[in-house]
Amino acid sequence: MTAAIAIKSALELIGIGLLIWGLLHEKKLIAFEQKVWRILFVNYKRYQRKKRYAKMQKNRDFRVVNGSGTVPAPHKKTHSPSHVA
């Protein structure tokens, strides 16, 4: 018997053992599957959020800085507000 056949047989026996364990402990297996699904879902959402944030940072306009190192005041709007406090 070669090492490859021995390893293959061992993996098959482990697979059969896990299948039997899964049938006997179905509730634990379902809870584990749901936990793994939540972890994957949260990490995928976090990955998407980081990607969107990086894209926003890349597309953000650069501010013009004067020689003294301070940021100039923003431009005032020319139109008056519709309500007065």
C-alpha positions in Angstrom: 0.0 0.0 0.0 1.4 3.3 -1.0 1.3 6.5 1.1 -1.2 8.1 -1.3 -3.7 5.3 -0.8 -3.2 5.4 2.9 -3.8 9.1 3.1 -6.8 8.8 0.9 -8.3 6.1 3.0 -7.7 8.1 6.2 -9.4 11.1 4.7 -12.4 9.0 3.7 -12.7 7.5 7.2 -12.5 11.0 8.7 -15.2 12.2 6.2 -17.5 9.3 7.2 -16.9 10.0 10.9 -17.7 13.7 10.4 -20.9 12.8 8.5 -22.0 10.5 11.3 -21.2 13.1 13.9 -23.2 15.7 11.9 -26.2 13.4 11.8 -26.0 12.8 15.6 -25.4 16.5 16.5 -27.5 18.2 14.0 -28.4 21.3 16.1 -24.8 22.0 17.0 -23.8 21.7 13.3 -26.6 24.1 12.2 -25.5 26.6 14.9 -21.9 26.3 13.7 -23.0 26.8 10.1 -25.0 29.9 11.0 -22.0 31.3 13.0 -19.7 30.8 10.0 -22.2 32.4 7.7 -22.5 35.5 9.9 -18.7 35.8 10.1 -18.3 35.6 6.4 -21.3 38.0 5.7 -20.0 40.6 8.2 -16.4 40.5 6.8 -17.7 40.8 3.2 -19.8 43.8 4.2 -16.8 45.3 5.9 -14.6 44.6 2.9 -17.2 46.4 0.6 -17.4 49.4 3.0 -13.6 49.7 3.0 -13.5 49.5 -0.8 -16.1 52.3 -1.1 -14.3 54.5 1.4 -11.0 54.1 -0.4 -12.7 55.0 -3.7 -14.2 58.1 -2.1 -10.8 59.1 -0.7 -9.2 58.7 -4.1 -11.9 60.8 -5.8 -11.9 63.5 -3.2 -10.8 67.0 -4.4 -7.5 68.4 -3.2 -7.6 71.6 -1.1 -5.5 74.6 -2.1 -3.2 75.7 0.7 -1.7 79.2 0.8 2.0 79.8 1.6 1.4 80.1 5.4 0.2 76.5 5.6 -3.4 77.4 6.5 -6.5 76.4 4.6 -8.3 79.3 3.0 -11.8 80.1 4.2 -14.6 78.5 2.2 -16.5 80.7 -0.3 -19.7 82.2 0.9 -22.9 81.4 -0.9 -24.3 84.2 -3.0 -27.9 83.4 -2.5 -29.8 84.2 0.7 -31.5 81.5 2.7 -35.2 81.1 2.4 -35.8 81.3 6.1 -34.6 83.7 8.7 -34.0 82.7 12.3 
